[in-house]
Amino acid sequence: MKQTAKKYTLDWLDLLYITVGSFLAALSYQAFMLPNSIVGGGVAGISTITYHLFGWSPALVQYALNIPLLLLCFLLLGKAAGYKTILGSLLMPFFIGLIQDMDAWTTNPMLGAIFGGFLTGMGIGIVFKAKASTGGTSIVAQIIHEYLHLPLGTSTALPDGAVIFAGLIAFNSETIMYSLIALFVITRSVDLVQVGFNRAKNVFIISEDPQAIREEILHTMQRGVTNLDVKGGYGNTKKDMLMCVVAEQEFTMLKDTVLKADPDAFVVVMSASEVWGRGFTLQKDYVSPE
């Protein structure tokens, strides 16, 4: 019974992601991209080109191009992704047709590229969270991500970049430059939605007194610590290296904690864009090592 309830909730959450994401992408297209001739890649970008050249309805062009790509989605990504992508493929052109008479929010191409790229990337990223897409080259991006294991932002940039350069058929080089700016913002926004706003720091600490630092981190900060056996390159001596992952806002506290325990400690800090586990994605329940 519990598994069934969980699956039902997840399905409704996927539906919400696809609907909201598709609407945001459609809103961005009508408010920013199309009025400023920004070819943001994908089928939407192709429909911008055909609209400029022939006056064809962007919604109808997107419907027509999505059909063969949907078949590809079923073959390579499976039925579950295919069914969800059908919904996204239908919703985005539907929303575009619904708001096609809406006035542009800006006629400045730079603002159109930046804000349109951000809103488009947010919309696509939200749809991707449901393991679906808005159709078009988003399907190609999912296939690249699935089989080549590239980041979703990069997987989106490859097919969309090809569409943008095809825009040279209809637009001048300056418009394509604005489109490339939009593409960069789109890819960064997609990755932002996937990774989230929460950033963490992965900290490695080498000290002559690792036990004191370990106790300070465990008791003062209530963060976990991992002990790693390392060997110094200069003296070939064995040492203990501590690894600790903390939220970005906790880093200053960690720095002060380490310096308090050992002012001569050697510390290496790296960004951790995504962290799973207790204290981050799970509730932190501190348990004393004693």
Buried (B, 14 or more C-beta within 10 A) or exposed (E): EEEEEEEEEEEEEBBEBBBBBBBBBBBBBBBBBBBBBBBBBBBBBBBBBBBBEEEBBBBBBBBBBBEEBBEBBBEBBEEEBBEBBBBBBBBBBBBBBBBBEEEBBBEBBBBBBBBBBBBBBBBBBBBBBBBBBBBBBBBBBBBBBBEEEBBBBBBBBBBBBEBBEBBBEBBEEEBBBBBBBBBBBBBBBBBBBBBEEBBBBBBBBBBEEBEBBBBBBBEBBEBBBEEEEEEEEEEEEEBBBBBBBBBEEBBEBBBEBBEEBBEEBEBEBEEBBEBEEEBBEEEEEEEEEE
